[in-house]
Amino acid sequence: MLFNSIQFLIFFIVVTLAYFCLSWRGRWMLLLAASCYFYMVFKPVFILILFATIVIDYYAGIWIAQTKDQKQKKLLLIISLISNIGILCFFKYYDFLENSFNNLMESIGFHPMIPHLERVIPRPILAWMVDNAGHILLPIGLSFHTFQAMSYTIEVYRGNQAPERNFGIYALYVMFYPQLVAGPIERPQNMLYQFHSYFKYDFEKVKSGLMQMAFGFFKKLVIADRLSMVVDHAYLAPSDQNGLTLVTAMVFYSFQIYCDFSGYSDIAIGAARVMGFTLMDNFRSPYESKSVAEFWGRWHISLSSWFRDYLYIPLGGNRKGEFNKYRNQFIVFLVSGLWHGPFWQFVIWGALHGTYQVTASLRDKWLKNAGISIPNNAIVRTFNVLMTFILVTLTWVFFRNNITKSVIIFKQITTLSLSDKINTPFNHVEMWFCVFLIVFLLVKEHYCQHIPTKNTTVFVLLFITILSLVYFLGVVIKNQFIYFQF
């Protein structure tokens, strides 16, 4: 179910009103049933995959806590992780591995070694797993709820979280509809106790949640989907576009993906807050970052912190020498790239960010050893923000396009000249309106992270104003959120 649909609006109103009419037991049962329905709207059969992982991790958590032998604990954790990662890899990476590995084998004179699915899976089962082209269908949000489930068993293993004995509550932890398909990727310490709580109706939380939802819709429908029309037009056939058009598309895509994804997070966080739940922040004005490292502390925070806690630190973090630190940083970004998709373009995207991180660390070390101190004034800070934005924007080209198109885009950009005219489906007024929206977003997020809602009269006026702007200015084409594909 898409957030930007009338179906979701009706769903949200009905579920929320019913939620406040029920006891604690009725509430979690309602939310679990509603979350199942929310997920099954996309493709009903895939809920069986989600249910299988829930059962495995639920019992794994209990057995890990009950077992005193450390080797058995680790074995149970490994079984849980392999189950989750195995399902994720099969649905998300089987086609990628089959094509890449078999092509490599053929290039060096060997026969393909990874069999096609038709040879290993019966046709009746295969029929609901693949599309018309024979490619495996990816259950929506699989990467998100897989990582959330893995964090549970890891935290139980570490002793930081008691196992959840109520199967329904644990299932709700994995399936909670606001953040089920695109995060934030929550930790059990933050969510499980909330599902055991009975939240009284809080008008202040309702106002705050509704306002965050409204601005999330504004980001998605008014900004992101409008910018997407320029980006899609330019990237459809980049070889036919001039340098200025492609540079404009690059900049617009940076803000499109931000407004699209942070807009989803705002709607998810706001919907949960209306009912009393607190989800973690997922974005904090990332394009104000003065370095790529800072950018990753502000962008998709739930994923960045997940990789830090469950991959970077277990690999050794920065504790085992500088070489290992740089290696670990690079590995994390490569894995992050693959997490986003089974395509080489994402590997390149991750490798570029890893290279940025390692290069910045080496630069800082050289400056320190040379005794050079960079002044921290407004000019330097502004320069660093601009450079960070440019570096991040360059990587978004690979994130948005395949390698062939990306190379063409960068090649065409080298032809940039002052005589170029932007080729877009918009007229001059509409293009300047896009620029105005970007400037408005940056100013709003710099000076007013959260829209005030304490004064009820001001809240009503602002809420109605934002919804009116969404209704009259929104691009209602039901674009799926970009991160739904991951």
C-alpha positions in Angstrom: 0.0 0.0 0.0 1.5 3.3 -1.1 1.5 6.1 1.5 0.6 8.5 -1.3 -2.8 7.0 -2.0 -6.4 7.4 -1.0 -6.3 3.8 0.1 -3.7 4.6 2.8 -5.5 7.7 3.9 -8.6 5.6 4.6 -6.5 2.8 6.2 -4.7 5.2 8.5 -7.9 7.0 9.7 -9.7 3.7 10.4 -6.8 2.0 12.1 -5.9 5.0 14.2 -9.5 5.6 15.4 -10.0 1.9 16.2 -6.6 1.8 18.0 -7.7 4.5 20.6 -10.9 2.6 21.3 -9.3 -0.6 22.3 -7.5 -2.1 25.4 -3.7 -2.8 25.3 -4.3 -6.4 24.0 -6.8 -5.3 21.4 -4.4 -2.6 20.2 -1.4 -4.8 19.5 -3.7 -7.4 17.8 -5.3 -4.7 15.7 -1.9 -3.3 14.7 -0.6 -6.8 13.8 -3.7 -7.5 11.7 -3.5 -4.1 10.1 0.2 -4.5 9.3 -0.4 -7.9 7.7 -3.1 -6.4 5.5 -0.8 -3.4 4.7 1.9 -5.8 3.5 -0.4 -8.2 1.7 -1.8 -5.4 -0.5 1.5 -5.5 -2.5 1.6 -9.3 -3.0 -0.2 -11.5 -0.5 1.9 -14.6 -0.9 5.1 -12.9 0.3 3.8 -12.6 3.8 4.6 -16.3 4.1 8.3 -15.5 3.7 8.1 -12.8 6.4 6.2 -15.2 8.7 8.9 -17.9 8.2 11.7 -15.5 9.4 9.5 -14.3 12.3 9.1 -17.9 13.5 12.8 -18.7 13.2 14.0 -15.5 15.0 11.3 -15.7 17.7 12.4 -19.2 18.8 16.1 -18.4 18.2 15.8 -15.5 20.6 14.3 -17.6 23.4 16.7 -20.5 22.9 19.7 -18.1 22.8 18.6 -16.6 26.2 18.0 -20.0 27.7 21.2 -21.6 26.6 24.2 -21.2 29.0 26.8 -22.8 26.7 28.5 -20.0 24.7 29.2 -22.2 21.7 25.5 -23.2 21.5 24.5 -19.6 21.8 26.7 -18.7 18.9 25.5 -21.6 16.9 21.8 -20.5 17.4 22.7 -16.9 16.4 24.5 -18.2 13.3 21.4 -20.3 12.3 19.2 -17.2 12.7 21.5 -15.0 10.7 22.0 -17.5 8.0 18.2 -18.0 7.7 17.7 -14.2 7.3 20.6 -13.5 5.1 19.9 -16.7 3.0 16.4 -15.6 2.3 17.5 -12.0 1.5 20.3 -13.3 -0.8 18.1 -15.7 -2.6 15.4 -13.2 -3.5 17.6 -10.2 -4.0 20.9 -11.6 -5.3 20.3 -15.0 -7.0 19.8 -13.5 -10.4 22.8 -11.2 -9.9 25.1 -14.0 -8.7 23.9 -16.4 -11.5 24.5 -13.9 -14.3 27.8 -12.5 -12.9 29.4 -15.8 -11.9 28.3 -17.8 -15.0 29.4 -15.0 -17.3 32.8 -15.1 -15.6 33.1 -18.9 -15.9 32.2 -18.7 -19.6 34.7 -15.9 -20.2 37.5 -18.2 -19.0 36.3 -21.3 -20.8 34.3 -23.1 -18.1 30.6 -24.1 -18.2 28.1 -22.1 -16.1 28.1 -23.5 -12.5 25.1 -21.8 -10.9 21.9 -23.4 -12.2 18.9 -21.5 -13.4 15.9 -21.5 -11.1 13.8 -23.7 -13.4 16.3 -26.6 -12.7 16.2 -26.4 -8.9 12.6 -25.2 -8.0 9.4 -26.9 -9.1 7.3 -24.9 -11.6 4.2 -24.5 -9.4 6.3 -22.8 -6.7 8.4 -20.9 -9.2 5.3 -19.3 -10.8 4.6 -17.0 -7.9 8.3 -16.1 -7.4 9.2 -14.7 -10.8 7.9 -12.0 -13.1 7.0 -12.4 -16.8 10.7 -12.1 -17.8 11.7 -14.9 -15.4 13.4 -12.7 -12.9 12.9 -13.3 -9.2 10.4 -10.9 -7.6 11.8 -9.1 -4.6 9.4 -9.0 -1.6 8.9 -5.3 -0.9 10.9 -4.0 2.0 12.8 -7.3 2.4 16.1 -5.6 3.2 14.6 -3.4 5.9 12.7 -6.0 7.9 15.5 -8.5 7.5 18.0 -6.1 9.1 15.5 -5.2 11.9 15.0 -8.9 12.6 18.7 -9.6 12.7 19.3 -6.7 15.2 16.9 -8.5 17.6 18.7 -11.8 17.7 22.1 -10.1 17.8 21.0 -7.9 20.8 19.6 -11.0 22.6 22.9 -12.8 22.0 24.8 -9.8 23.4 22.6 -9.7 26.4 21.3 -6.2 25.7 17.8 -7.4 25.1 15.6 -9.9 26.9 13.9 -12.3 24.5 10.3 -11.5 23.6 8.0 -14.2 24.9 4.8 -12.9 23.3 4.9 -14.2 19.7 2.3 -11.6 18.5 4.4 -8.7 20.0 7.5 -10.0 18.3 5.7 -10.3 15.0 4.5 -6.7 15.4 8.1 -5.6 16.1 9.1 -6.9 12.7 5.9 -5.9 10.9 4.8 -2.6 12.4 3.2 -1.0 9.3 4.5 2.6 9.4 8.1 1.4 9.0 7.7 -2.0 7.6 8.8 -1.5 4.0 11.3 1.4 4.2 12.3 1.9 7.8 13.5 3.4 9.9 15.3 0.2 10.8 14.5 0.0 14.5 16.3 -1.7 17.4 14.5 -4.0 19.8 15.5 -1.8 22.8 13.6 1.1 21.3 10.4 -0.7 20.1 9.6 -3.8 22.0 8.9 -2.1 25.3 6.7 0.4 23.5 4.4 -2.4 22.2 4.0 -3.5 25.8 2.9 0.1 26.8 -0.6 1.5 26.8 -0.4 5.0 25.4 -3.2 7.4 26.4 -4.5 9.7 23.8 -2.1 12.7 23.7 -3.3 15.6 21.6 0.1 17.1 21.5 1.6 13.9 20.0 -1.3 13.7 17.6 -0.7 17.3 16.4 3.0 16.8 16.1 2.6 13.5 14.2 0.0 14.8 11.8 2.2 17.9 11.1 5.2 15.7 10.3 3.0 13.5 8.1 1.7 16.5 6.2 5.2 17.9 5.5 6.3 14.4 4.5 3.5 14.4 1.9 4.6 17.8 0.8 8.2 16.6 0.3 7.1 13.6 -1.7 4.2 15.0 -3.8 5.1 18.6 -4.3 8.9 18.5 -4.4 10.2 14.9 -5.1 7.6 13.9 -7.7 7.9 17.3 -9.5 11.7 17.1 -9.7 11.4 13.5 -10.9 9.8 14.7 -14.1 12.9 16.7 -15.0 15.2 14.0 -13.9 13.4 11.2 -15.8 13.3 13.3 -19.0 17.0 14.0 -18.9 18.1 10.5 -17.9 15.9 8.7 -20.4 18.3 9.2 -23.2 21.4 11.1 -21.8 23.3 10.9 -25.0 20.7 13.3 -26.5 21.1 15.9 -23.7 23.6 18.7 -23.3 25.8 19.2 -20.3 23.7 21.8 -18.6 20.6 19.7 -18.8 22.4 16.7 -17.2 24.0 18.9 -14.5 20.5 20.2 -13.6 19.2 16.6 -13.5 22.0 15.6 -11.2 21.3 18.4 -8.8 17.5 17.8 -9.0 18.0 14.1 -8.3 19.9 14.8 -5.1 16.9 16.6 -3.8 14.4 14.2 -5.3 15.8 11.2 -3.6 16.2 13.1 -0.3 12.6 14.4 -0.4 11.3 11.1 -1.5 13.0 9.0 1.2 12.9 11.5 4.1 9.3 12.2 3.1 8.5 8.5 3.6 10.3 8.6 6.9 8.4 11.7 8.0 5.1 10.0 7.2 6.1 6.8 9.0 7.4 8.6 12.1 4.4 10.9 12.2 1.9 8.0 11.8 3.5 6.1 14.7 3.7 9.3 16.9 -0.1 9.9 16.4 -0.6 6.5 18.2 2.0 7.3 20.8 5.0 5.4 19.4 8.4 7.0 19.0 10.5 6.0 16.0 14.1 7.1 15.6 15.0 10.1 13.4 16.3 8.9 10.0 17.5 12.2 8.5 19.0 15.4 9.9 19.5 18.0 7.1 22.1 15.8 5.3 22.9 18.5 2.7 24.3 20.8 5.4 27.1 18.3 6.0 30.6 19.6 5.9 32.1 16.2 5.0 31.0 12.9 3.6 31.5 11.3 7.0 29.1 13.9 8.5 26.7 13.2 5.7 26.5 9.6 6.7 25.7 10.7 10.2 22.7 12.6 8.9 21.5 10.4 6.0 19.5 7.2 6.5 20.7 7.2 10.1 19.1 3.9 11.0 21.0 2.1 8.3 24.3 3.9 8.9 24.2 3.1 12.6 23.2 -0.5 11.9 26.3 -1.0 9.7 28.4 0.7 12.4 27.2 -1.5 15.2 26.8 -4.8 13.5 29.5 -4.8 10.8 32.1 -2.1 11.2 32.7 -2.6 15.0 32.7 -6.5 14.8 35.2 -6.2 11.9 37.5 -4.4 14.4 36.4 -0.8 13.8 39.4 1.5 14.3 40.9 -0.6 17.1 43.4 -2.7 15.1 45.6 -0.2 13.3 45.0 2.3 10.5 45.2 -0.1 7.6 42.4 -2.2 9.1 40.4 0.9 9.9 40.5 1.9 6.2 39.8 -1.6 5.1 36.8 -1.8 7.4 35.4 1.5 6.2 35.7 0.4 2.6 34.1 -3.0 3.3 31.1 -1.4 5.0 30.4 0.9 2.1 30.8 -1.9 -0.4 28.3 -4.0 1.6 26.0 -0.9 1.9 26.1 -0.6 -1.9 25.1 -4.2 -2.4 22.4 -3.8 0.3 20.8 -1.3 -2.0 20.6 -3.6 -5.0 22.1 -6.5 -6.9 23.7 -4.4 -9.6 27.2 -3.3 -10.2 26.1 0.4 -10.2 25.4 0.1 -6.5 28.8 -1.5 -5.9 30.4 1.5 -7.6 28.3 3.8 -5.6 29.4 2.2 -2.4 33.0 2.0 -3.5 33.0 5.8 -4.2 31.7 6.6 -0.8 34.3 4.2 0.7 37.0 6.0 -1.2 35.8 9.3 0.0 36.0 8.1 3.6 39.4 6.6 3.3 40.8 9.6 1.4 39.4 12.1 4.0 41.0 10.1 6.8 44.4 10.0 5.0 44.1 13.8 4.3 43.3 14.6 8.0 46.3 12.5 9.1 48.6 14.3 6.7 47.4 17.7 7.8 47.8 16.7 11.4 51.4 15.4 10.9 52.2 18.5 8.8 50.9 20.8 11.6 48.5 22.4 9.3 45.3 23.7 10.9 42.3 24.6 8.7 40.4 27.7 9.9 36.8 27.1 11.0 35.2 30.2 9.6 32.0 30.8 7.5 33.9 30.7 4.2 35.6 27.4 4.9 32.4 25.8 6.2 30.4 27.0 3.2 33.1 25.6 0.9 33.1 22.3 2.7 29.3 22.0 2.5 29.4 22.7 -1.3 32.2 20.2 -1.9 30.4 17.5 0.1 27.2 18.2 -1.9 29.1 17.9 -5.2 30.8 14.7 -4.2 27.6 13.1 -3.0 25.7 14.3 -6.1 28.3 12.6 -8.3 27.7 9.3 -6.6 23.9 9.6 -7.1 24.5 9.3 -10.8 25.5 5.7 -10.4 22.7 5.1 -7.8 20.1 6.3 -10.3 21.5 4.9 -13.6 23.2 1.8 -14.8 26.9 1.9 -15.5 26.5 2.5 -19.3 24.2 5.4 -18.8 26.4 6.9 -16.0 29.4 6.9 -18.2 27.4 8.6 -21.0 26.2 11.2 -18.5 29.7 12.1 -17.3 30.9 12.2 -20.9 28.2 14.6 -21.9 28.9 16.8 -18.9 32.4 17.5 -20.2 30.7 19.2 -23.2 29.1 21.8 -20.8 29.1 25.3 -22.3 27.6 28.7 -21.5 25.5 28.4 -24.6 23.6 25.3 -23.4 19.9 25.5 -22.8 18.1 23.3 -20.3 16.0 20.7 -22.1 13.1 19.9 -19.8 9.3 19.2 -20.0 8.8 22.4 -17.9 8.6 26.0 -19.0 10.8 28.7 -17.4 8.2 29.5 -14.7 7.9 25.8 -13.7 11.7 25.4 -13.6 12.1 28.5 -11.4 9.4 27.1 -9.2 11.4 23.9 -8.8 14.4 26.0 -7.8 12.2 27.9 -5.3 11.1 24.6 -3.7 14.7 23.5 -3.2 15.7 26.8 -1.6 12.6 26.8 0.5 13.4 23.3 1.7 17.0 24.2 2.6 15.9 27.3 4.5 13.1 25.6 6.3 15.4 22.7 7.5 18.2 25.1 8.5 16.0 27.4 10.6 13.0 25.2 11.5 13.6 21.4 11.7 10.2 20.8 13.3 7.1 22.8 12.5 5.7 24.1 15.8 2.4 22.6 16.9 2.0 23.7 20.5 -0.5 26.5 19.7 -3.6 24.6 18.4 -4.8 27.6 16.3 -1.4 27.9 14.6 -1.3 24.1 14.1 -4.7 24.1 12.4 -3.9 26.9 10.1 -0.5 25.5 9.1 -1.9 21.9 8.8 -4.7 23.1 6.5 -2.2 25.3 4.5 0.2 22.4 3.9 -2.5 20.0 2.9 -3.9 22.6 0.6 -0.5 23.0 -1.0 -0.2 19.2 -1.4 -3.6 19.0 -3.0 -3.2 21.9 -5.4 0.5 21.7 -6.1 1.2 18.0 -5.7 2.1 15.8 -8.7 -0.5 13.1 -8.2 1.0 10.3 -10.4 1.3 7.7 -7.6 5.1 7.4 -8.0 6.3 4.5 -5.8 8.8 5.6 -3.1 12.3 5.1 -4.4 13.4 3.0 -1.4 10.5 0.6 -1.7 12.7 -1.3 -4.3 15.3 -2.1 -1.6 
